[in-house]
Amino acid sequence: MKNLKNPVSPAVVLELDGEEFPLRFDLESISDAEDATGLALISGMRQNDVNAPRMSIVRALFWACARAHRPTFTLGEAKALVTQWNWGEIWTKVLEAWVEGMKKPSKIAADPQTGQS
């Protein structure tokens, strides 16, 4: 079988209170967020959901995208970190991770240190 690379590495990094949260948007994060919100994220998100998201979507996608690098990170912890002052920054980084995760592997830049994508 061909060795498949993870097409969404490296992750987009969100920094909250001096702590880094690498965010990866992949099939696992999509599935986790869909289970948490009950929404079909790939086919069911409307432009309004992106421009003015419900807080449940912000929290669920933040949690789901962070789990690739923090497998024990809980939705409750994510909810506690999202505030009225930082939700916009979190959402921006989640959307950046989404855009990176939706790129085809051939379009992802190689890591300058390893030469791999």
WOZILIN-V399094 format. One record per helix or strand of 2 or more residues. SS is the DSSP state (A for helix, B for strand). FROM is the first residue (numbers start at 1). LEN is the number of residues. If there is no record, write none. Layout:
# WOZILIN-V399094
ss=SS from=FROM len=LEN
ss=SS from=FROM len=LEN
This chain:
# WOZILIN-V399094
ss=B from=12 len=5
ss=B from=19 len=5
ss=A from=27 len=11
ss=A from=41 len=4
ss=A from=47 len=5
ss=A from=55 len=12
ss=A from=75 len=7
ss=A from=87 len=16
ss=A from=105 len=3
